[in-house]
Amino acid sequence: MLEKRGGVVSEEGARMRISTKTRYGMRLMIDLAQHWGAGRVALRDIAERQEISKKYMEQVVAPLVSAGLLHVTRGNQGGYELARDPRQITCADIMTATEDGLGLLDCANGALACPRDSFCLSKDIWLGLERVMADYLASITLQDVLERGADVNMYVI
């Protein structure tokens, strides 16, 4: 966590964190991948299996629906299902939807004007890390997660 000391933000002890919305979104998408082909799944059933409140899950699904990763059907027989085959949805797709992108620093992705931009020697380090992270997440599909999880009793994110 960044601390403000004497008007200056200190990065000492700072670390990157994945939001709860992203972690729960990943769990929700994996759950739906496990039920791929079985039709719509009620959010209450997913919430119960994942031990997450239904109310919070409603917030988690919103960006996933907006990103076109989920289909939702309202009503008594309604529910959620993946918009595409689990082989076609990557972890990068999910994280991009729930984290508003994969950028690490506002100054590195142009969201913040930085007076040091033209001579910043560390910017390429952060951009390289973003590329590695994005490539790694893009290389893992929901199907891959299911296949990796088949060898263990429980897959936890």
C-alpha positions in Angstrom: 0.0 0.0 0.0 1.3 3.4 -0.8 1.8 5.7 2.1 1.8 9.4 2.1 4.7 10.8 4.1 5.1 14.6 4.3 3.1 15.1 1.1 5.1 12.5 -0.8 3.7 9.1 -1.7 6.2 6.3 -0.7 6.3 3.1 -2.7 8.2 1.3 0.1 6.5 -2.0 0.8 4.1 -1.4 -2.1 2.9 -4.5 -4.0 0.6 -5.3 -6.8 -2.7 -6.8 -5.8 -5.4 -8.5 -7.8 -8.9 -7.3 -6.8 -11.5 -9.5 -5.1 -13.7 -8.8 -8.0 -11.1 -10.4 -10.3 -10.5 -13.4 -8.1 -14.2 -14.0 -7.7 -14.8 -13.4 -11.4 -12.2 -16.0 -12.2 -13.9 -18.5 -9.8 -17.3 -17.8 -11.3 -16.0 -18.3 -14.9 -14.2 -21.5 -13.9 -17.5 -22.7 -12.3 -19.4 -22.0 -15.5 -16.7 -23.7 -17.5 -17.2 -26.8 -15.3 -20.9 -26.7 -16.3 -20.4 -25.8 -20.0 -23.0 -27.4 -22.2 -25.5 -28.0 -19.3 -27.5 -24.9 -20.0 -27.9 -21.8 -17.9 -26.7 -21.8 -14.3 -28.5 -19.9 -11.5 -26.3 -17.3 -9.8 -27.4 -18.5 -6.4 -26.0 -22.0 -7.3 -22.7 -20.6 -8.3 -22.5 -18.4 -5.2 -23.3 -21.3 -3.0 -20.7 -23.6 -4.6 -18.1 -20.8 -4.4 -19.1 -19.7 -0.9 -19.5 -16.1 -2.1 -22.6 -14.0 -1.3 -25.1 -13.8 -4.2 -25.2 -10.0 -3.7 -21.5 -9.7 -4.3 -21.6 -12.1 -7.3 -24.2 -9.8 -8.9 -21.5 -7.1 -8.9 -18.9 -9.5 -10.2 -20.9 -10.6 -13.2 -21.7 -7.1 -14.5 -18.3 -6.4 -16.1 -18.1 -10.0 -17.4 -21.5 -9.5 -19.2 -20.4 -6.1 -20.5 -17.2 -7.6 -21.9 -19.3 -10.2 -23.8 -17.9 -13.2 -21.8 -21.2 -14.2 -20.3 -24.8 -14.5 -21.5 -27.5 -13.8 -19.0 -31.2 -14.8 -19.2 -33.5 -13.1 -16.8 -36.6 -14.7 -15.3 -37.6 -17.9 -13.5 -35.7 -20.2 -15.8 -32.9 -17.7 -16.3 -29.2 -17.9 -15.4 -25.7 -17.4 -16.7 -23.6 -19.3 -19.2 -20.3 -18.7 -20.9 -20.7 -16.7 -24.1 -18.0 -18.9 -25.8 -16.5 -22.3 -25.5 -14.1 -22.5 -22.5 -11.3 -23.1 -25.0 -11.9 -19.6 -26.4 -11.9 -17.6 -23.1 -8.6 -16.8 -21.6 -7.6 -15.6 -18.1 -6.5 -12.4 -19.8 -10.1 -11.9 -21.1 -11.4 -12.2 -17.5 -8.8 -10.0 -15.9 -9.1 -7.3 -18.6 -12.9 -7.2 -18.0 -12.7 -7.1 -14.2 -9.5 -4.9 -13.7 -10.1 -2.4 -16.5 -7.1 -3.7 -18.3 -3.8 -5.2 -17.4 -1.8 -2.0 -17.0 0.5 -1.8 -13.9 1.2 1.9 -13.8 -0.9 4.9 -15.1 2.3 6.6 -16.3 3.4 3.6 -18.4 0.1 3.2 -20.3 -0.5 6.9 -21.0 -3.3 7.4 -18.5 -1.2 9.9 -16.5 1.0 12.6 -18.0 4.5 12.2 -16.6 7.1 14.9 -16.9 9.8 12.1 -16.8 8.3 10.2 -19.7 10.8 11.1 -22.3 13.8 10.1 -20.2 12.5 7.5 -17.8 14.8 4.5 -17.7 12.4 2.3 -15.7 9.4 2.7 -17.9 10.5 -0.1 -20.2 10.9 -2.4 -17.2 7.2 -1.9 -16.3 6.0 -2.2 -19.9 8.0 -5.4 -20.2 6.4 -6.8 -17.1 3.0 -5.9 -18.4 3.7 -7.8 -21.7 4.9 -10.9 -19.9 1.9 -10.8 -17.6 -0.5 -10.3 -20.5 1.1 -13.0 -22.6 1.0 -15.5 -19.7 -2.7 -14.8 -18.9 -3.6 -14.9 -22.6 -1.9 -18.4 -22.9 -4.3 -19.9 -20.3 -7.9 -20.7 -21.3 -10.7 -21.8 -19.0 -10.3 -25.3 -20.5 -6.7 -25.3 -19.5 -7.6 -24.5 -16.0 -10.1 -27.3 -15.9 -7.6 -29.8 -17.3 -4.9 -28.6 -14.8 -7.5 -28.9 -12.0 -8.4 -32.4 -12.9 -5.3 -33.7 -11.2 -6.1 -32.1 -7.8 -9.0 -32.4 -5.5 -9.8 -28.7 -5.4 -8.7 -25.7 -7.5 -8.5 -22.5 -5.6 -7.7 -19.0 -6.8 
